[in-house]
Amino acid sequence: MIPRRRIDIGWADVADLLRGIGDSPFDAARLVGEFEARCSVLLGGRPVRATASGRDALDLIFEGLGLRAGDELVVPAYTLGELIVRMQNRGLRPVAADVDSETFTVTPASVARAITPRTRAVIALHVFGAPCDIRGIGALAAGRGLPLIEDCAHAFGARVGGEPAGAFGTAALFSLEVAKPVSAFGGGLLVSANRELHGVAAAQLAQRRYSPWPVTRKTALKCVEELMVRSPAYGIAARLMFRDKGTGGFERLYRGLHDRVRPVDVTFSGFQARRGMRRLAGLAMRTGELNALWAQLAAGLPPGFLPQSRARHGEPAAYNFVARYTGDISQLRRRAQMMGLDLAIHGEVLDDVAAMLGQTDCPGAAKVFAQAVAIPLHRGIDARRLQRIVAILAKAARS
Ligand SMILES: Cc1ncc(COP(=O)(O)O)c(C=O)c1O
């Protein structure tokens, strides 16, 4: 089975994990400060705060911007549905801006259409690491006097006109989750040049307790997951789950493993900082390698697949390979799974947030959601596996 993702974990991480258990809160704070400073250098010099997750960073940005119940927010129509639920739980009112069906990103025109007199902020997403037209959207937001939040959850390492993604908006959030370009086994970053916003975030983060245990447990669980995914038993189990048409069990297993541990009340740990710094050091190399693999896979796709157009507005980061498939996508997924290729489709990729909100004016997002298929592309894919992926896709699309 070619799994849809591979967790990069090595002995150095295991050693750091053990070291992290012995860190005092003081050691951890020093390491986290060092990690934040290194991120800041890579992200254009703006101050950076490490947070519990990307979602946590977004919540802190909302607090820092003083958004209140009833305020409207323009959000991408194709993004993570859980973000919308979180906004609604705060009483915010998300309004979806449609996405382009080739880049899967929001555009200045679609954002302009979603702005109303009640809009208080705009969120733009560099989806799957592909930069959106952040300059155009930034100019629009500035013209309307609206803060721009750059969602860089997928985009550590992306660049626009030579500047890093995350350096354009009023504030940006990054995710350091397991499969993200810079993974610290969870965590996030808040990036902003706005001192007041940082002040509000710092006051909240200072309330958190220090404990190395939640991330230690999570990392141990991820190691077990990785062993499972690499073992032949995984392929057999996945095939069994796909024998009938119901894929619910498989999806639940995947989401369950992914979502189980997401601590919110603890500070970023010393282990996360050490791991994060190691990932930063190798980021440019990994981005180059994965982008080269990306181009090879895109060039080899059989007819019926339309890969995301990623480089229209800048240099992409290395994250998921997502294409639109114009045939029967459920059949494609089932057949590919039976042949040993673990594809993700529909809500396993991202969500049609416009549909969630009951909006019918976002045809781009509806199309992308219905047709999106994520094809495994990670550092476990060598030339031989790449050939196998292409061959399976061709066969699954034909049969
Ligand atoms: C588009 C987008 N924004 C924000 C987040 C939140 O990041 P986290 O999982 O670290 O909370 C994610 C998570 O994958 C995401 O896909």
The ligand as an SDF file (V2000), in Angstrom:
LIG
                    3D

 16 16  0  0  0  0  0  0  0  0999 V2000
   -6.5380   25.7060    5.8300 C   0  0  0  0  0  0  0  0  0  0  0  0
   -6.1890   25.4180    7.2540 C   0  0  0  0  0  0  0  0  0  0  0  0
   -6.1500   26.4310    8.1330 N   0  0  0  0  0  0  0  0  0  0  0  0
   -5.8550   26.2090    9.4320 C   0  0  0  0  0  0  0  0  0  0  0  0
   -5.5760   24.9440    9.8980 C   0  0  0  0  0  0  0  0  0  0  0  0
   -5.3590   24.7330   11.3690 C   0  0  0  0  0  0  0  0  0  0  0  0
   -4.1480   24.1820   11.6990 O   0  0  0  0  0  0  0  0  0  0  0  0
   -4.0400   23.2060   12.9970 P   0  0  0  0  0  0  0  0  0  0  0  0
   -4.4170   21.8450   12.5580 O   0  0  0  0  0  0  0  0  0  0  0  0
   -2.5980   23.3220   13.3880 O   0  0  0  0  0  0  0  0  0  0  0  0
   -4.9400   23.7630   14.0500 O   0  0  0  0  0  0  0  0  0  0  0  0
   -5.5810   23.8600    9.0000 C   0  0  0  0  0  0  0  0  0  0  0  0
   -5.2520   22.4980    9.4340 C   0  0  0  0  0  0  0  0  0  0  0  0
   -4.9300   21.6290    8.6870 O   0  0  0  0  0  0  0  0  0  0  0  0
   -5.9250   24.1010    7.6450 C   0  0  0  0  0  0  0  0  0  0  0  0
   -5.9970   23.0910    6.7520 O   0  0  0  0  0  0  0  0  0  0  0  0
  1  2  1  0
  2  3  1  0
  2 15  2  0
  3  4  2  0
  4  5  1  0
  5  6  1  0
  5 12  2  0
  6  7  1  0
  7  8  1  0
  8  9  2  0
  8 10  1  0
  8 11  1  0
 12 13  1  0
 12 15  1  0
 13 14  2  0
 15 16  1  0
M  END
$$$$
